[in-house]
Amino acid sequence: MYKIVDTTLRDGEQMAGVELGFNDKIEFAKIIASKNVYQIEAGTPAMGGDEKKSIEQLMGLGLKSKISAWNRMNINDINHSIDCGVDIIHISVPISDIQIKWKLGKDRNWVINEMKRSVYYAKEKGYQVVVGLEDASRTSDEFLMQVIKEVKDLGVKRIRYADTVGILYPDKIFKLITQIKKNMDISIEFHAHNDFGMSVANSVAAFMAGAEFVDSTFGGIGERAGNCDYVKLITALNRYKK
């Protein structure tokens, strides 16, 4: 059975022209939780201001959905999420050489070490951690599996495979997820972007290959061409189950 992770309040809000205020986020969260969504990615507490306040407010609503917060590999980020008392701390780890070089200005060893430090810190504080493999679709299979093994050795139960720039197609993602499931005993969350209009098809393919969690946003909003549309995804998955 699949579980939906809704990222309307985090990735969805990155769409050009979309700006959710404090009250908007609270109302959106209530609607999302009413749809039996397993997890709501509520935002990035390290941004401070209304962003952090809205996440703190969400934690007091008693919603059925688990609430997670997005963090860089950064202890300060994680402390902001701890302040909010979220259920799940998501730590994003860029793993493509392109992002490691041009976004971080570092190397693979630095990424591994910072990931370990961040995950260890959050877990020591008693939090459930999900590690997001940012730009996973543009890294080598070898480094991908190395990072997943390191994550698993840290006691993390779930990774997010992110097709950050939306370059995958169903056959390829099916093979990639199948390979991970074959070699690693770890839960997989798939995060699709819609740059080539393939986010729903890719998400269904990931589920068919064994991914237990699938990300979406309401209306498919998100940065650039958007994310996986919740309604279209549910429709496709329900047809697949039949």
PAFIRO-199235 format. One record per residue: residue in one letter; x, y, z of N, C-alpha, C, O in turn. Coordinates in steps of 0.05 Angstrom, whole numbers, plus 5000, padded with zeros to 4 digits. Layout:
<rs>
AXYZXYZXYZXYZ
...
</rs>
This chain:
<rs>
M501749765000500050005000501850255000503650275016
Y501350434982502950684980502150885002499850875012
K503951065008503451285027504251545013506351565000
I502451735015502851995001504352185020503552225043
V506352315010507752535024507052785008507752814985
D505552965021504753215007506753435013507353495036
T507753554992509753764995508754034983510354204975
T506054074983504954324974506054564989506554774977
L506354535015507154755032510154815031511055015041
R511654635018514554675016515354704987516054924978
D515354494972516154504944514054644927514754784908
G511554604933509454724918509555034919509055164899
E510255134942510355424945512655554929512755804926
Q514455394919516655504903515855564874517455664858
M513355514867512355574840512255884837511356024855
A513055974813512956264808510056364811508256254800
G509756584826507256704830505556594853503456704859
V506556384866505156264888506356354914508856324918
E504756464931505756554958503556494978501456604978
L504156304996502256225017502856375043505056345054
G500956525052501256665078500856475101500256235098
F501156585125500856425149498256275150498156035154
N496056425147493356295149492856105126491555905129
D493956175102493655995079494855725085493655515079
K497255725097498555475103497055305123496855055120
I495855435143494355285163491855155150491254925155
E490455315133488055205120488754985100487354785099
F490955025085491854815067492454555081491754335073
A493854585104494654345119492154185128492153945128
K490054335137487654195146486354045123485453825127
I486254165100485054035076486753795068485653575063
I489353825068491153605060490753365079490553135071
A490753425105490453215125487853065123487652825128
S485753205114483053085111482952885088481052725086
K485052885071485152695048486752445055487552295037
N487152405080488552165090491452145079492451935073
V492652385076495452395068497152305091496752395114
Y499152135086500752025108502452245121502752255146
Q503652415104505652605115505352875100505052885076
I505553095115505553355104508353475108509253515131
E509653545086512253685088511553985091510754115071
A511754085115510554345122512254585114511254815115
G514754545108516354775101519254755112520154535118
T520554985113523354995121523655185145523755425142
P523655085170523655245193526055445194525755665206
A528255375182530655555183530155815169531656005173
M528055835153527356095141526356295161526356535156
G525356195184524456375205521856505199520456425180
G521156715214518756875209516156705209515856525225
D514356775191511756635189512156345180510456175187
E514256295166514756015157515055835182513755625184
K516755915200517155755224514655765242513955555254
K513455995245511056015262508755835252507355715268
S508455825226506255655215506755365221504855215226
I509255275220509854995226509354935256508254725263
E510155125273509555095301506555075306505654915322
Q505055245292502155245295500954975286499154865299
L501954865263500954615253501354395273499554215275
M503454395288504054185308501954185330501753985345
G500554405334498554425355495754355346493854365362
L495454285321492754235310491753955313489453895310
G493553775320492853495323492053355297490253185297
L493253435275492553315249493353025248495252935261
K491852865233492452585230495052535215496552345220
S495652705196498152685180500552745197500452925214
K502752595192505252665205506352925193505952975169
I507753085208508853335199511853325197513153255217
S512953385174515853385170516753665162515253835153
A519353715166520553965159523153905142524553715147
W523654085123525954055105528354195116528154425126
N530654065114533154185125535454125107535653925093
R537354315106539954265093541554095113540754045136
M543954005104545753865122547054075140549354155136
N545554165159546454395175545154375203542754355205
I546854375223545854345250543954565258541954525272
N544454815249542755035254539954995243537955045256
D539854895218537254835205535754635223533354665228
I537154425231535954205246534854315273532754225282
N536354495285535454605311532854765307531154755325
H532554905285530055045279527754845277525554905287
S528254615264526154415262525454295289523154235295
I527454255306527054155333525354355349523654265365
D525854605345524254815359521354775353519654815370
C520754695328517954665320516654405330514254375330
G518354215338517253965348516053785327514153635333
V517153795303515953635281516253335286517853255302
D514753185271514852885274517252775260518452585269
I517952895237520052785220521953005211520953215202
I524552965213526453155203527553045177528852835176
H527153195156528153125129530753275124530853515127
I532853125118535453245113536153195083536352975074
S536353425069536953405040539953395035541453555045
V540753185019543553145013544053144983543352954970
P545153364972545753364944547853154937549953134950
I547252974917549052764912550052744883551652574876
S549152924866550252934838552853094839553053284854
D554753014822557253164821556753454813558253634821
I554753504796554053774788553353954812554454174815
Q551653844829550854004852553054014873553454224886
I554453804876556653804896558754014889559754144907
K559354034863561454224855560354514854561654694864
W558054554840557254824834555354944855555155184858
K553854774869552054874890553554894917553255084932
L555054684923556354674949559354754948560354854968
G560654724925563454784923565154594940567254664950
K564254344942565554144958566153894942565953894917
D566753664956567153414942565453194956564053254975
R565552954945563852744954564352664983562552614999
N566952674991567652605019566352805039565452725060
W566453055031565253265048562253215052561253235074
V560953145030558053085031557452855050555652875067
I558952635047558552405064558952475093557352405110
N561052625099561652695127559552885139558752845162
E558653085124556653265133553953125137552453185156
M553352945119550852785122550952625148548952625163
K553152495153553352335177553052505202551552435220
R554352735202554252915225551353005230550453015253
S550053085209547253185211545252975220543653015237
V545452735207543652525214544152435243542252395258
Y546652405250547252315277546152515298544952435318
Y546352775292545452975311542352955314541352955336
A540952935292538052925293537052675307535152675323
K538352445301537552195313538152195343536652085359
E540352315351541152335379539052495395538652455419
K537752685381535652845394532952695395530952795405
G532952455384530552285385528652305362526352225365
Y529552425340527752465317527952255296530052145291
Q525652205283525652035259526852205237526052435233
V528652085222530052225201529552095174529651845171
V528952255154528852175126531052325111531252565113
V532652175096534852305081533952335052533252135038
G533952585042533252635015535652634997537552785002
L535652464977537952454958537352644935536052584915
E538252894939537653114921539153074894541553014894
D537753104872538853064845539952784841541952744828
A538552594853539452314851539552204823541152034816
S537852314806537652214778540052304761540252214738
R541852474772544152554757546752474770548852584765
T546652274788549052174800549651894788547951784774
S552051794794552751524784551451314802550851364826
D550951084790549750864806551550784829550650724851
E554150804825556150724845555950914870555750814892
F555951174865555751354887553051354900552851384925
L550951314884548251294895548151064916547151104938
M549150834908548950604926550850644950550250544972
Q553050784946554850834969553451014990553550955014
V552051224980550651404998548451255013548051285037
I546951094998544750945011545750765032544550735053
K548050625027549150445047549950605072549550515094
E551150835068551951005091549451085107549551085132
V547351165093544851245106543751015122542951045145
K543650775110542650535123544250475148543150395169
D546850495146548650435169548150635192548850565215
L547150865186546451065207543851005221543051135240
G542450795211539850725223537450865212535350855223
V537851005189535651135176533950935161535050765147
K531350945163529550745152528550825124527550645109
R528751075116527551165091529351375077530351555090
I529551345051530851545034528751665015526751535009
R529251905006527652024985529452034960531552164960
Y528551904939529951914913528652144898526352134890
A530152364894529152604881530152634853532552644847
D528152644834528752704806528553014805526653114793
T530553144816530453434821530053604796528653814798
V531153524774530853684750528953544729528853634706
G527553344738525453224722526353104696525153144675
I528552944696529652834671528952534667529652424646
L527752404686527252124684524752054667523152224662
Y524651794660522251694646521651424659523351304673
P519151324656518151094672519950844672520450724693
D520850764648522550524646525050554662525950364676
K526350784661528850824675528350834705529950704720
I526350974714525850984743525050714754525750644777
F523550564739522850294747525450124752525649984772
K527250134734529749984736531450084760532649924774
L531550354764533150464785532050384813533550294830
I529450414816528250334842528450034847528949954869
T528049874826528349584829531149514838531449334854
Q533149644826535949594833536449664863537749504877
I535449884871535849964900534549764918535749674938
K532049694912530549504930531949224930531849084950
K533149154908534448894906536948884924537648674935
N538349114926540949124940540849234968542649184984
M538749384974538649525000535849485013533849525000
D535849405038533349375053532749645066533249695089
I531549815050530850085060528350185045527850115022
S526750345059524250445047525050685028526850835033
I523450705006524050904986521651094983519351004980
E522251344982520251554976521151674949523451744946
F519251704931520051814905518852094901516552144907
H520652274892519952554890520352644861522652654852
A518152694847518352754818517853044812516353184826
H519153144791518653404780517553364751518153164738
N516053564742514553524717515653674693514153754675
D518253704692519453854670518753744642518453904623
F518553484640517853364614515053234615514453064598
G513453314634510753214636510452924645508452794640
M512552824659512652544665512352484695512752264704
S511752684711511752654740509852434750510552274768
V507352434739505452234748506251954739506351764754
A507051934713507851674702510351564717510551324723
N512251744723514651664737513951574766515151384776
S512151714779511451644806510051374807510551214825
V508251314788506951054786509050834781508950624794
A510950884763513050694758514750634783515550414788
A515350844798516850814823515350634843516450464855
F512750684845511050524863511050224853511250044870
M510750184827510649914816513349774822513349524824
A515449924823518149804828518649754857520649624864
G516949854875517249794903517550034922517850004946
A517350284911517450514928514850524945512650504935
E515250564971512950554990511650834993509350855001
F513151044987512251314991512451464965514451444950
V510451634959510451784934509652074941507752124955
D511252264931510752554936508952674916508852594893
S507352874925505553024906504953294918505553344942
T503753464901502653714911499853744899499153624879
F498253914912495553964902495754144878496954354878
G494454044856494554194831497154164816497554284795
G499054004827501653964815503354214816505254234800
I502854394834504454644835507254574846507654374859
G509154744838511954694846513754854829512954984809
E516354854836518255014820518454924791517954694785
R519155114774519355074745516654964734514655114734
A516654714724514154604712512354474732510254364725
G513054474757511354364778512154084787514153974778
N510553984805511053714817508853524808507353584790
C508753294821506753094814504053174826503753234849
D502053174809499353264816497953054833497752824825
Y497053134857495852944876493452794864493352544865
V491552934852489152804842489752614819488752394818
K491452704801492252534778493752284788493352064778
L495452324808496952094819495051894832495351654827
I493251984849491351804862489751654841489251414844
T488751794821487251664800488851454786487751234781
A491351514779493051314765493651074783493550844774
L494251124809494950904827492450724832492750484833
N490150844834487750684838487150514814486250284817
R487650614790487250454766489250224765488650004757
Y491750284773493850084773493149854792493549624786
K492049924816491349714836489249534826489149294833
K487449634808485249474798486249274777484749114766
</rs>
